[in-house]
Amino acid sequence: MMVGLSLGKFRVVLLTPKASLLDCRAGSLVLPGNDGYFGVLRNHCPMLGTLSRGIMQVREIPGRSDAFFVVEGGFVRVAENHVTVLAYEVTTFEEKDEKATEKMLYHARSVAAGQAYIRSQQDAIDVDKARLIVHMAELAGIQLAVEKDEQFLGS
Amino acid sequence: MSNTRQILVRKNAASNICKVTGTMETISAVRYRQYYNQWQEGQAFYESLAQLAYLAVSAEQSIDHPLMKPPASKTQAVIVIGSDRGLCGAYNNDLYRQIDTHTKMAKRFGRELRFYAKGRKVLSYLEHRDITPVKVYDEFAEAPSAEQIKAMADDFTQQYLAGEIGRLGIVYNRFFSAASQKVQTLTILPVVDLIDDLTTRATAIWPWELSFEEFMLRPSAAEIFDGLATMIVRTSIQGCFLEAAASEHLSRVVCMRNATDNAEEMITELSKEYNRARQGQITVELLDIVGGVEAMK
């Protein structure tokens, strides 16, 4: 059974100059390449590539849910079932508590909706990035508490 | 024996200093922790970057890229990263010496120097030497944001490609470990020199038996190298600012700890002296009374 868990998996490492954000085994990976999104599975051929801004999806991680990251360009090296992603900057819901997640999502949604004027200087994000964050939340199934309540009441 | 009041004043002054230095130590210790953690977390990134860089430069087909070409100009740009405030030991002094070395070298080899300054201390030293910096980075406190780094790196790369500068060096306190920080000049441009530094400081270079030719490249080799060079330049500049900040706070912690220890020692000494002086005063007064009584008899 344990063998089955690690079968068809490969190692994924996500690094930025400020932090190493992910080091795990995964079953599949989707990355924003310079000419569009591409997927990586086990036994992918050795590859070097540049990344553009987009959402990185890490799926089928043993023992936890899928991970999603908004990557701001960078590099990927795939070699011998070992994927290293070097990114300039990464935005993610990973390892954030509920409150911080909610705040980020709320902020991103308001920017995406065109209410950029309320943003503060410190965590200013552009519309493009806000849309990516909103999309990432959809992929990860993250909702605001209000919406969860609405769903609960509706059902 | 000095007056008790005088001793008391000195003791109070020492205890005030002790409080101030103690607070500065605590603040810097917290900041240092933050920068140190960032630095440590980033090590894996630089290691991987070095592997990529090594892979790219060890390719059989030589990469034809403008950033790989030897410098076209004799002008040298130097970014000096110092601190805004003093009270951090020899942190800034070593930087000054490095500035002097650069000026002398430039004179000797007929190069033109352009200084870019960060930190008020550096600025005042350059002023003292009658050097006008081309630009002063005062829009951020210690570590610049990603956008600021991007703008900085792009600016210098542009200048290099246009032939306005032939070299870019950063003078800063490099953070080797918690026990060792040293002033050095890191050459950022030409990129080949930087890759040299990256690959020699990395601990593991290329554990796999794959060469550049075996990789599928998306996009072409030249474009990959272009992206790689940009990333190396950008993240190295960022790393320099981070290391400089970590070194600054660490040296302030060490300095302020020494100052606090000295102040505490002084307070103990002064307390002893004060008690002795007070005791002496009481004795004198008692003797006076006793003497007076004796005289009345």
Interface residues (C-beta under 8 A of the other chain):
Chain A: V13 L15 T16 P17 K18 A19 S20 G33 N34 D35 F38 C45 P46 M47 L48 G49 T50 E72 G74 F75 R77 A79 E80 T84 L86 Y88 E89
Chain B: Q38 E41 G42 A44 F45 Y46 S48 L49 Q51 L52 L55 A146 W208 L210 E214 F215 M216 L217 R218 P219 E223 I224 G227 L228 M231 R234 T235 Q238 G239 L242
